[in-house]
Amino acid sequence: PSDLDWVCGLHAAPPLVAFVHWGEEYVTTPTGEERQIADALARCGVSLIVGNHSHQASAGIESLRGGAAQMVYSLGNFIFDQ
């Protein structure tokens, strides 16, 4: 079973929030594979998907599945000693 199978099997009350560690450094938009993962999480009832790792903030919030879920691909850096 994959991590997504585990998420889909949760018996938790909404809202469900997923924090994902994904993305290539300094890229602000998701790849096709990351979009597929976000869509699968939304199908499992996750209503907010928040990404981190790329060190660059996304331009905005993206609606998924007709607005049933929202995704922020990357929050960027809060504190990072670059």
Secondary structure, DSSP 8 states (H G I E B T S, - for coil): --HHHHHHT----S-EEEEEE---TT--S--HHHHHHHHHHHHTTEEEEEEESSSSB-SS-EEEGGGTEEEES-B--SS---
